[in-house]
């Protein structure tokens, strides 16, 4: 790895950490950068997943003020995040990727549309305040598990999916939902780190460069997200999600 590759990885790590903290989709920056340094596709995918995990942790630190009062919710959701991400990792390591690559862009675009039309959809499915305690207790882990399966498998725009789904089922501000998303993304990232470190070919040299950069970007991005007005934050997340979905769709069609 030459000096140019190192500079590319540092820049990509900072940018991806910030994007993941604000909206999600940072893997679309780091993954092709790893490919550009000469890594095979699968090795780049697992190296990327390991590298961005510290950025998720710093995002949690940067948004911790918005986690106040959400301890019970976090404890209820974490087991589903762990189990789902483990299942996603197993799918990545054991199954062909092509079928999932076709579906993923539509999942991301659907998540962006869900957030964009959140209020109208609530009129159809009901406001979270009208949800029974029993239904709420089942819905949150189910949504978290489904997102974690995707996160363990690939993860690009996981944050967009989580924010869109959680905004539909939780009666919270977007900033507090974004903070919860950061915790769940960190949990998914930790599982992928453990699984891929044991069972996959991780380029630890690239991780040593990307991970610290992602930490810086994740903290800065989380602090920035807290300062954005709710409407602007929503617009940014929807824009990121739509862009990521279209890029993934192009790759799936042309790949």
Secondary structure, 3 states (H helix, E strand, C coil): CCHHHHHHHHHHHHHHHHHHHHCCCCHHHHHHHHHHCCCCHHHHHHHHHHHHHHHHHHHHHHCHHHHCCCHHHHHHHHHHHHHHHHHHHHHHHHCCCHHHHHHHHHHHHHHHHHHHCHHHHHHHHCCHHHCCHHHHHHHHHHHHHHHHHHHHHCCCCHHHHHHHHHHHHCCCCHHHHHHHHHHHHHHHHHHHHHHHHHHCCCCHHHHHHHHHHHHHHHHHHHHHHHHCCHHHHHHHHHHHHHHHHHHHHHHHHHC
